[in-house]
């Protein structure tokens, strides 16, 4: 899930960003990255795009990932989460693990 989160709420009756994170964690998702929105200084740290993946350390998260293994791998690559994909692929023993382990991360390798 990629969600736009307001660190400082701009609308009436919006939940605090930590409440949103807690809610998503309770759904068995974990935060894996975030990035500021916009190029102007006044937009950061007001808003962030946060990227969540199923928590691969819980049974519910494992089942969700493994039920859509190829789609999960594809989305992780699109969002540039190569190292996390490799970690999850190895831990959950993906069918494509040997191929995934060979992928080079152009930013960190």
C-alpha positions as a printed Julia matrix, in Angstrom:
109×3 Matrix{Float64}:
   0.0     0.0    0.0
   1.24    3.47  -0.81
  -0.54    6.02   1.36
  -0.24    9.78   1.62
   0.05   10.64   5.31
  -0.21   14.11   6.78
   2.27   14.49   9.61
   0.55   17.71  10.62
  -3.16   17.35   9.93
  -4.6    19.97   7.62
  -8.25   18.93   7.86
 -10.71   18.9   10.72
 -11.18   15.6   12.59
  -8.26   13.86  10.89
  -6.53   11.23  13.02
  -2.95   11.78  14.1
  -0.43   10.1   11.78
   0.71    7.78  14.56
  -2.87    6.56  14.96
  -2.95    5.77  11.25
   0.33    3.83  11.53
  -0.97    1.87  14.51
  -4.16    1.02  12.62
  -2.18   -0.23   9.61
   0.15   -2.27  11.88
  -2.91   -3.93  13.41
  -3.89   -4.98   9.87
  -0.54   -6.85   9.73
   1.26   -4.4    7.47
   4.63   -2.83   8.14
   6.14    0.46   7.02
   9.09   -0.07   4.7
   9.77    3.4    3.3
   8.6     6.97   3.13
   9.39    9.99   1.05
   8.48   13.63   1.23
   5.86   15.02  -1.11
   6.58   18.11  -3.16
   9.7    20.12  -3.8
   8.91   23.12  -1.62
  10.19   23.27   1.97
   6.71   24.06   3.31
   5.48   20.64   2.15
   8.04   18.69   4.15
   7.56   17.25   6.74
   3.87   18.12   6.5
   3.04   15.29   4.08
   4.74   12.01   3.27
   4.09    9.09   0.94
   4.46    5.95   3.03
   4.85    2.49   1.54
   3.56   -0.5    3.52
   3.94   -4.23   2.85
   2.29   -7.2    4.53
   4.23   -8.09   7.68
   6.22  -11.12   6.55
   6.97  -11.97  10.2
   3.33  -12.87  10.99
   1.3   -15.81   9.71
  -1.35  -13.55   8.2
   1.28  -11.48   6.37
   3.13  -14.57   5.14
  -0.08  -16.07   3.75
  -0.99  -12.86   1.95
   2.46  -12.51   0.37
   2.7   -16.18  -0.64
  -0.82  -16.17  -2.13
   0.34  -13.46  -4.56
   4.06  -14.11  -4.7
   4.67  -12.93  -8.29
   2.52   -9.82  -7.92
   4.24   -8.98  -4.63
   7.7    -9.32  -6.2
   6.65   -7.2   -9.18
   5.33   -4.38  -6.97
   8.4    -4.46  -4.74
  10.59   -4.01  -7.82
   8.43   -1.17  -9.15
   8.77    0.67  -5.83
  12.52    0.07  -5.66
  12.44   -2.24  -2.65
  15.05   -4.68  -4.0
  16.84   -5.51  -0.75
  13.64   -5.95   1.23
  12.27   -8.17  -1.56
  15.43  -10.28  -1.41
  15.14  -10.62   2.36
  11.48  -11.61   2.21
  12.04  -13.93  -0.76
  14.77  -15.79   1.09
  12.85  -15.99   4.38
   9.61  -17.18   2.75
  11.4   -19.35   0.17
   9.85  -17.84  -2.97
   9.78  -20.05  -6.06
  11.77  -17.35  -7.88
  14.24  -16.82  -5.01
  17.29  -17.84  -7.07
  16.39  -15.2   -9.69
  15.45  -12.55  -7.12
  18.72  -13.01  -5.23
  20.65  -12.08  -8.41
  18.91   -8.73  -8.93
  21.25   -5.8   -8.44
  20.01   -2.71  -6.66
  21.23    0.18  -8.83
  21.27    2.56  -5.85
  22.98    0.43  -3.21
  25.16   -2.15  -5.01
